[in-house]
């Protein structure tokens, strides 16, 4: 990717492209980006970028054309209302992709555990788990199984993609540079069929009182408000 068509998220990792055409099946444009920091240690963990399908951009104002529209940005900034608004986008089939790039060497077990922890921290997840026969635990097990197919280290600078598909399932992809050919390769780790898993993750990325990266959420909200 050309530098002028990218943004710097952190100096320790490659810049994020403003538009992704590969490894995804369609074009996604960057909404917001930032760094995930572990609060109590002030340790930077990974760069996070949120992308939206170019095909879905025109539908966002239509879906959010409601009583909230007169103070659209303020409502997206409100912890409670933002969850409602982003939930509406997700329920309407707006396709998002998250790009996660570790800022230090890690492994797939750690990435898996981080995603599960992020889901469990969502207030919506806690509500879902209180329901009888909630499908969320099975969905989380499916997410663990996706990573069960991949072992070993994940060097800093490589990319994990979480792509919401049209049926609201979640495709998990890993993009890396092959050590021998030096070519960038992409592999599909698997698909999580339970829609609640992707929904909880993107609610954590884009809304709520304690988003996983406030910088990413704020920039994404500003972009959504300008569509």
C-alpha positions in Angstrom: 0.0 0.0 0.0 1.2 3.5 -0.8 2.0 5.6 2.2 -0.2 8.5 1.0 -3.1 6.0 1.0 -2.5 4.9 4.6 -2.4 6.2 8.2 0.2 5.7 11.0 -1.4 4.0 14.0 1.8 3.4 15.9 5.5 3.9 14.9 6.3 0.2 15.8 4.0 -1.3 13.1 3.3 -0.7 9.4 0.7 2.0 8.5 -2.9 1.0 8.1 -4.3 1.3 4.5 -7.3 3.7 4.1 -9.0 1.1 1.8 -8.7 -2.6 1.9 -9.4 -4.7 -1.2 -7.4 -7.8 -0.2 -7.7 -10.1 1.7 -11.4 -9.2 1.8 -13.9 -10.0 -1.0 -15.0 -6.4 -1.4 -13.6 -2.9 -0.7 -13.7 -1.6 2.9 -12.8 1.9 3.8 -11.3 3.0 7.1 -13.6 4.6 9.7 -11.3 5.0 12.7 -8.1 3.7 14.2 -6.1 3.8 17.4 -4.2 1.7 19.9 -5.6 -0.7 22.5 -3.9 0.0 25.8 -4.2 -2.2 29.0 -5.2 0.5 31.4 -3.7 -0.6 34.7 -0.3 -1.2 33.1 -0.5 1.6 30.4 0.9 -1.0 28.1 0.1 -0.7 24.3 -1.2 -4.1 23.1 -2.3 -3.7 19.5 -3.3 -1.3 16.8 -7.0 -1.4 15.9 -8.6 -0.2 12.7 -12.4 -0.3 12.0 -13.5 -0.5 8.3 -16.9 -0.3 6.7 -18.0 -1.8 3.4 -18.1 0.8 0.7 -21.3 -0.8 -0.5 -23.0 -0.1 2.8 -21.9 3.5 3.3 -25.0 5.0 1.7 -27.2 3.0 3.9 -25.9 4.3 7.2 -27.8 7.6 7.3 -30.9 5.8 6.2 -30.7 3.3 9.1 -29.9 6.0 11.6 -32.5 8.5 10.3 -34.5 8.6 13.5 -35.3 11.0 16.4 -31.6 10.7 17.2 -30.5 12.3 13.9 -30.9 15.9 15.0 -28.0 15.4 17.5 -26.4 12.5 15.7 -22.8 12.9 16.9 -23.8 13.6 20.5 -25.9 10.5 20.6 -23.0 8.4 19.2 -20.8 9.8 21.9 -23.4 8.9 24.6 -22.5 5.5 26.1 -26.1 4.2 26.2 -27.5 5.7 23.0 -24.3 4.8 21.1 -24.9 1.2 21.9 -28.5 1.4 20.5 -27.4 3.2 17.3 -24.5 0.8 16.6 -26.7 -2.2 17.4 -29.2 -0.9 14.8 -26.4 -0.8 12.2 -25.3 -4.3 13.0 -28.9 -5.6 13.0 -29.4 -4.0 9.6 -26.5 -6.0 8.1 -24.0 -3.2 7.8 -20.7 -5.0 7.2 -17.7 -4.0 9.3 -14.2 -5.3 9.5 -11.7 -4.9 12.4 -8.0 -5.0 11.7 -5.9 -6.0 14.8 -2.1 -5.7 14.6 0.0 -6.7 17.6 2.5 -4.1 18.8 4.7 -6.8 20.4 5.2 -10.5 19.6 2.4 -12.6 20.9 0.7 -15.9 20.1 -2.7 -17.1 18.9 -3.8 -18.3 22.3 -3.3 -14.8 23.7 -5.2 -13.3 20.8 -8.0 -15.7 21.3 -8.2 -15.1 25.1 -8.2 -11.3 24.5 -11.2 -11.5 22.1 -13.1 -13.7 24.6 -12.3 -11.4 27.4 -13.5 -8.4 25.3 -16.8 -10.1 24.6 -17.4 -11.0 28.2 -16.7 -7.4 29.3 -19.6 -6.2 27.2 -22.8 -5.3 29.2 -24.8 -6.7 26.3 -23.0 -10.0 26.8 -23.9 -10.1 30.5 -27.5 -9.5 29.5 -27.4 -12.3 26.9 -25.9 -14.8 29.4 -28.8 -14.2 31.8 -31.2 -15.4 29.2 -32.3 -19.1 29.4 -30.5 -21.2 26.8 -28.4 -18.3 25.6 -26.5 -19.1 22.4 -23.6 -16.9 23.4 -21.6 -19.6 25.3 -21.7 -21.9 22.3 -20.7 -19.0 20.1 -17.7 -18.3 22.3 -16.7 -22.0 22.1 -16.8 -21.8 18.3 -14.5 -18.8 18.5 -12.1 -20.8 20.6 -12.3 -23.6 18.1 -11.4 -21.2 15.2 -8.2 -20.4 17.0 -7.7 -24.1 17.9 -6.8 -24.6 14.3 -3.8 -22.2 14.5 -0.9 -22.6 16.9 2.3 -20.8 17.6 3.5 -17.2 17.6 2.0 -14.2 16.0 4.8 -11.7 15.4 4.2 -8.0 15.8 3.1 -6.2 12.6 1.1 -9.1 11.3 -2.7 -8.7 10.9 -5.8 -10.4 12.3 -9.0 -9.5 10.5 -12.5 -9.9 12.0 -15.0 -9.6 9.1 -18.7 -9.4 9.6 -20.4 -11.2 6.7 -23.8 -10.5 5.3 -25.5 -13.2 7.4 -23.9 -11.6 10.5 -21.5 -14.5 11.0 -17.8 -13.6 11.7 -14.9 -14.6 9.5 -11.5 -14.7 11.2 -8.5 -14.2 8.9 -4.8 -14.0 9.4 -2.5 -12.0 7.1 1.3 -12.5 7.3 4.5 -12.2 5.4 5.8 -15.6 4.3 9.4 -16.1 5.6 10.6 -17.8 2.5 8.8 -16.0 -0.4 8.4 -12.7 1.5 5.0 -12.5 -0.1 2.0 -11.4 1.9 -0.3 -14.4 2.5 -3.8 -14.6 3.9 -5.4 -17.6 5.5 -9.0 -18.1 6.8 -8.8 -19.4 10.3 -12.5 -20.1 10.4 -16.0 -18.7 10.7 -18.0 -18.2 13.9 -21.6 -18.9 13.0 -23.3 -17.4 16.1 -24.1 -13.8 15.2 -23.9 -12.6 18.9 -20.1 -13.1 18.8 -19.4 -10.6 16.1 -22.1 -8.3 17.4 -20.6 -8.1 20.9 -17.1 -7.4 19.6 -18.1 -4.6 17.3 -20.3 -3.1 20.1 -17.2 -3.0 22.2 -15.2 -1.4 19.4 -17.7 1.3 18.4 -19.9 2.1 21.5 -20.3 2.0 25.2 -18.7 3.7 28.2 -15.5 1.7 28.0 -14.6 0.9 24.4 -11.6 -1.2 23.8 -9.8 1.8 22.2 -11.4 5.1 22.9 -9.3 6.7 20.2 -10.6 4.2 17.6 -14.2 4.6 18.8 -14.0 8.5 18.7 -12.6 8.6 15.2 -15.0 5.9 13.9 -18.0 7.9 15.4 -16.8 11.1 13.7 -16.6 9.2 10.4 -20.1 7.7 10.8 -21.5 11.1 11.6 -20.1 12.5 8.4 -21.5 9.8 6.1 
